[in-house]
Amino acid sequence: MAQVHSEAAGPLRHATLIVSDLPAMVSAYASLGLRPGATGSISKQVAADWGQPQLAGRIMLELAPQAGGPSLLRMIEIPGAPARPTRQTHGWMALEILVRDVDALAATLPANGFEVVGPPADLDVSPNIRAMQLIGPAGEMLYLTQVKAPVPPFSIPQSSDLPANADLGQLFIAVMSAPSRQAAVLACEGLKPLAALHFDTKITVLNRALGHPVDKRWPVATLQFEASCLFEIDEVIDAQVGTAPRGALPQGLAWITIQTPNGNAAMRGLKEISPGAWLECVPAP
């Protein structure tokens, strides 16, 4: 077992999505191998702790891999919640989930509410990472990623590490669209990342959505955390991209939850670390 850093955050616990039709989401994600888990209404105390008192009484449901393991998604139902065009707004842009065989998954994936916006392809950053991109029923974007071999200097899980009965694994990268890469990195200092890298890379799914040449490169930063998880921060400065309207929680990816050491309370709670990008920090169980 890898040695645990005494101060760094990690792992990613789950992502919270705002949805307008919970049964439709459950049905769609069943096709990806996720099953319903804990459910119930949000208490006034929890809603207050999140700084979102209007969520009290709303129904919340967790989804976990059918093969077992912790929940990947936490869904909160708000009928009539406004849509959020994921690639045209700053905030959390995508969830990257480990899969065993992305090509096999793509061949059998039913439509069922998902739109394929990027078919399986090796990523620009490394041919050992092969991924496809989907837009889900609430406008959320997923990267379903097969990691074929180690990808130094990143510490990420490999698809061969998945249990024999599992085609779907952990949430290991959360991708953010930010107006300033450096400001977002500085906002995450309290999480004590193990390493930070800055580089430029091609983001095909973003180039297609914004009408740019497919080989346009964007400034990116990655923050490495414990348990082989990362934040990817994409600096997106484009006239077509802005921040989601204030005053209402739109549909889609609302916030990411990351575990922080019990002794590190610097980031505890729910904070906006970049425009539209909310992060919930919780202690180890």
N, C-alpha and C positions, 0 to 999 in steps of 0.2 A: 504493500500500500504506500502511495506517495506521502511524503511528509507534509503535514498541514501547516501552512503559514499562520503565524499567530495573530495577524492583524487584517489580512486581506479578506474581502468579501467573497462569497461563493458558497454553494452553487446557485444558479438561477432556480427559483422554486416553481414559479408558474407565471403566466400572463393573464391579465384580466381584460375581457372583451365586453363591450356594451353591445347588446343585440336587441332587435325589435321583435323577433319571433324565436323563442327558445326551442320549441319542438322541431322547427325546421333546422336549427343549428345542430341539435342532437342527431337528427337523421343524417345530415350531411357528414358530420364527423365520424359517424359509425362506419362510413365507407372508407375512412382512413384508419380504422382500427382503434378508435377511442370509444370508451363506454362511460355512461353516467356514473358519477360517484356521489359525494356528499351534496346535499341540497337543503334549502331552507330559505327563510326570509332574513334579510339583513336587519340586525338590531339597531336601535338608535345609537347605542354606544359605539358599535363598529363604524356606522356611517359618520358619527362625529369624529372618531379617531382618524378617519380618512379625510376629514375636512369636506365631506360631501353629505350633509344632513338630509338632502333630498332623496338619497338612496335608501333611507330607512323604510322597511317594509317591502322593498323590491325582492324578487325571487333571484336567488343565486344558485348556480349549479356548477360542479366541478366535473371535468372530463379527464380520464386517465387511460393509458394504453390497455387494451383488452388482455395483453399478455402479463399485465401486472406492472407495478411501479408507481411512483408518485403522480399526482395530477399534473397535467401539462397546462390546462386551460381552466380558467374560472370565468363563467359567463354570468352577466347581470342583465336581466330582461327589463328594457324600458320601451314599451310599445310606442311607436311614433318617433323614436329618437332620430335626429337628422343624420343623413348620410355623410360620410367623410371620405373624399377621394384620396386614398392612401398616398399615392405618389405625387399628388399636387399639394400636399400640406406637410409642414414640418411636424415632427413628433416621432413616435415609434412607427417605423415603416414596415418592419417584417419580423417574423419569428423563424429561426432556423432550427429545424428538428432533424435529428439523425435518423436515417433509414438504412435498411439492409441493402436494398437493390433498387435504385431510383428508376432504372429503365423498366424493370419488371412491374413496379408500382404504376408507372405511367401507362403501361399497356393494359392494365386492368382497372384503372381508376374510372369509375362512372362519373358522369357530369355532376349530377346530384347537388347542384348549387355552387360548384367550383368552376372557375374559369382558368384555364392554363394560359398564362401570359409569358412563360418561358419554358420550352420543352427541355428535357434533360441535355445538359452540356457540361463539359469541363470548364471550370472557372478560370478567369484570367490570372488569378493569384497563384493557382497551382493546378496542374492536371490531375493531381491526386484527390481533388475535390470535384465531385460531379453533382449537379443540383438541377432541380426544376422549380419553377415558381408558379404559385396558384393565388388567385384572389378568391376569398371565401364569401359566404352569403352575406356577411355584415361588412364587407369591404376590406377585411383584414388580408394581409399578404403573408403567405407561407413560403419559405424555402425548404423543400424536402431534399436533404443532402446526404449523399453517400461519400464517406471518407475512406478512400481505398488504401491509404498508407500514411505514415507520419508526415506532417507538414511543418517542419521547423521553419521559423522559430515559434510557431503557434503550438500551444498545448490544447489539443482538442481530441474528443473521443474518436475511435475508429469504428466503422460499421461491423468489423469482425468481432468487436467486443460485445455486441448484442447477444442476449440469450438465444438459444437455438429456436425457441418458439416465438420470437419477437421480430416483426418486420419494422417496427417503429420504436425509436428510443427516446432519449431525453431532449429537452429544449436546451441547446448549448450555446446559441448566439442570439442576442437581441440586436436588431439593426435600427438605427436611429437616423432620420433625416434632420439635419441641423443647419441653421444659417451660419454658424461658426464652429468649425471643428475644435479650435483651441478653447473656446469658451465652454463647450460641452466637456472636454477633457478636464479642464480645471474644476468644473462643477462636481466631477466624480472623484476628486482627490481624497475625500473623506472615506471612500471605499477601499483605499490602500491597494490599488491594483499592483499586481506583481510586475507588470511590464506594460509599456505603451509604445506603439509603433505608429509612425506616420508615413504614408505613401500615397501614390495615385494609382487608380485602377479603373478598368472599364466596368460599368454597371449596365449591362445590356437591357435589363428590364426597365430601368429608369430612362435610358436613352430612347427606347421605343415609346414609352408613355409621353415623353416630352418632345418627341419629334427631332431628336438630335442624331447626328451620325452615329452608327452603331459602335464605332471605335472611340467615341469621346471618353476621356478619362476624368475622374472626379477625385478631389482630395478626400482621403479616408484616414481615420485613426482606428486602431483596435486597442482595447484595454483588456489585458489578461487577468482573470481571477482564478480563485481556487476551484477545484473540481472540474477542471478542463472546460471552463465556460468563458465567454467573451462578450463584450459590447463592441459592436461595429458602429462607428460614427461617420456617416456620409455627409460631407459638407455640400449642401445643395443650394446654390445661389442661381435662381432662374426666375424670370418674370412670371412664369406660370405657377410658381410654388409660393404659398403663403402659410399662415397659421390658421388652424381651425377656429371658427367663431367662439368667442368666450360666452359664458353664461349657460351653456348646456353641454352635456356629455354626448358627443356624437357617437354613432355606431362605429364599431371596429376596435382596434387595439388601443386600450385606454392607459394601462400601465403595466410595468414589469415588477415582479417581486423577486428580490435577491436576499439571500441570507447573509447576515453580518455576525461576526463573533460577538459573544455575550459581553465582552469587555469594551467593545467599540460602539458607542452610542452616537457618534458624530453625525451619522446619516439616518438615524432611526426615524421611522414615520414615513409619510407620503410627501414627496417633494418634487417640484418641477425643476429638473436639472437642465432643461433646454426648452425653448418655446414648444409647448404641446407635448413634451416628453416627461411623463410623471413616473417616478420611481418609488416603490414601497420597499423599505428595508425592515427586515424582521430578524429577531435573534434565532440562534440555532434551537431546534426543538429539544 
